[in-house]
Amino acid sequence: QVDLVESGGGSVQAGGSLTLSCAISGHTWDKGRDTMAWFRQTSSNERDGVATIYSGGRSPDYHDSVKGRFTISQSQDSARNTLYLHTHNLKPEDTAKYFCAYARSLIDYGYRLTPRLYTYWGQGTQVTVSS
């Protein structure tokens, strides 16, 4: 069983920054054949892909709405057990609950922001941006 636990959410003013973390446990990295991502969801919307990366920090990609403001990364220690989302210049429309997700496979590049392709999810961390 793979467990994911997010942290780092909070309330900030527009233009502020937050770093979200996702601790991943209960798995073995399969020679770089893993895909990870951050999604976000508001109460009235579906879960939307924000950023994604292959294990080892390869091939990061972002939703157009966050390009240039958000950065996804994986911890560089030998365990590589933490996924990060560094957010900058936050906007009120970034307000949502943010979830990390993990798939024990290499999801095709163009489909990595598709929620149904991920098996494991955390419980989410709330980000609230005020104007």
C-alpha positions as CSV (number, residue, x, y, z in Angstrom):
1,Q,0.0,0.0,0.0
2,V,1.4,3.4,-1.0
3,D,0.6,6.3,1.3
4,L,0.8,9.9,0.3
5,V,0.5,12.8,2.9
6,E,0.4,16.4,1.8
7,S,1.4,19.4,3.9
8,G,2.3,23.0,3.5
9,G,-1.1,24.5,2.5
10,G,-2.3,27.7,4.1
11,S,-3.7,31.2,3.6
12,V,-1.7,33.8,1.7
13,Q,-2.4,37.1,0.0
14,A,-2.2,37.4,-3.7
15,G,1.4,37.5,-4.9
16,G,2.5,35.3,-2.1
17,S,4.2,31.9,-2.2
18,L,3.8,28.5,-0.6
19,T,5.7,25.2,-0.9
20,L,3.5,22.1,-0.8
21,S,5.1,18.8,0.2
22,C,3.9,15.2,-0.4
23,A,5.5,12.5,1.6
24,I,5.4,9.2,-0.2
25,S,5.8,5.9,1.6
26,G,5.1,2.2,1.2
27,H,6.6,1.8,-2.3
28,T,9.8,0.9,-4.1
29,W,10.9,3.1,-7.0
30,D,10.8,1.0,-10.1
31,K,13.9,2.1,-12.0
32,G,12.3,5.4,-12.8
33,R,9.0,4.0,-14.0
34,D,6.8,6.1,-11.9
35,T,4.6,9.2,-12.5
36,M,3.7,11.7,-10.0
37,A,1.5,14.8,-10.1
38,W,-0.3,17.6,-8.3
39,F,-4.0,18.2,-8.8
40,R,-6.4,20.7,-7.3
41,Q,-10.1,20.8,-6.7
42,T,-12.6,23.4,-5.7
43,S,-16.0,22.4,-4.2
44,S,-17.8,22.8,-7.4
45,N,-15.3,21.6,-9.9
46,E,-13.6,18.4,-11.0
47,R,-10.1,17.6,-10.0
48,D,-7.8,19.5,-12.4
49,G,-4.2,18.6,-13.2
50,V,-1.6,21.3,-12.1
51,A,1.8,19.8,-12.6
52,T,3.4,16.4,-13.2
53,I,6.8,14.7,-13.3
54,Y,8.4,11.3,-13.9
55,S,10.4,9.8,-11.0
56,G,13.9,11.1,-10.8
57,G,12.7,14.6,-11.6
58,R,12.4,13.9,-15.3
59,S,10.1,15.8,-17.8
60,P,8.2,18.2,-15.6
61,D,5.1,19.6,-17.2
62,Y,2.4,22.1,-16.1
63,H,-1.1,23.3,-16.8
64,D,-1.0,26.5,-18.8
65,S,-2.6,28.4,-15.9
66,V,0.4,27.9,-13.7
67,K,3.3,27.9,-16.1
68,G,6.0,30.2,-14.9
69,R,4.6,30.4,-11.4
70,F,4.6,26.8,-10.1
71,T,7.5,24.3,-10.1
72,I,7.2,20.6,-9.4
73,S,10.2,18.7,-8.0
74,Q,11.2,15.5,-6.2
75,S,13.6,15.3,-3.3
76,Q,17.1,14.5,-4.4
77,D,18.2,12.4,-1.4
78,S,18.6,8.7,-1.9
79,A,15.1,7.9,-0.7
80,R,13.5,10.5,-3.1
81,N,10.4,10.2,-1.0
82,T,9.1,13.7,-1.1
83,L,7.3,15.5,-4.0
84,Y,7.2,19.3,-3.9
85,L,5.1,22.0,-5.5
86,H,6.7,25.4,-5.2
87,T,4.1,28.1,-5.9
88,H,4.8,31.7,-6.5
89,N,2.8,34.8,-7.4
90,L,-0.3,33.1,-6.2
91,K,-3.7,34.4,-7.4
92,P,-7.2,34.1,-5.9
93,E,-8.1,31.7,-8.6
94,D,-5.4,29.3,-7.3
95,T,-7.6,28.8,-4.2
96,A,-8.3,25.1,-4.0
97,K,-7.5,21.9,-2.2
98,Y,-4.3,20.4,-3.6
99,F,-3.7,16.7,-3.9
100,C,-0.6,14.7,-4.8
101,A,-1.0,11.6,-6.9
102,Y,1.2,8.6,-7.7
103,A,1.1,6.0,-10.5
104,R,3.4,2.9,-10.5
105,S,3.8,3.3,-14.3
106,L,5.0,5.7,-16.9
107,I,1.9,7.5,-18.0
108,D,2.1,8.8,-21.6
109,Y,3.5,12.3,-21.7
110,G,0.3,13.9,-23.0
111,Y,-2.0,12.2,-20.5
112,R,-0.2,12.8,-17.2
113,L,-2.7,15.4,-16.0
114,T,-5.6,12.9,-16.3
115,P,-6.8,12.1,-12.8
116,R,-8.2,8.6,-13.6
117,L,-4.8,7.3,-14.6
118,Y,-3.5,7.6,-11.0
119,T,-3.9,4.9,-8.4
120,Y,-2.8,6.5,-5.2
121,W,-3.9,9.8,-3.8
122,G,-3.3,11.9,-0.7
123,Q,-6.0,13.5,1.4
124,G,-5.2,17.0,0.2
125,T,-4.0,20.3,1.7
126,Q,-6.0,23.6,1.4
127,V,-4.6,26.7,-0.3
128,T,-6.5,29.9,0.1
129,V,-5.4,33.1,-1.7
130,S,-7.0,36.4,-0.8
131,S,-7.0,39.5,-3.0
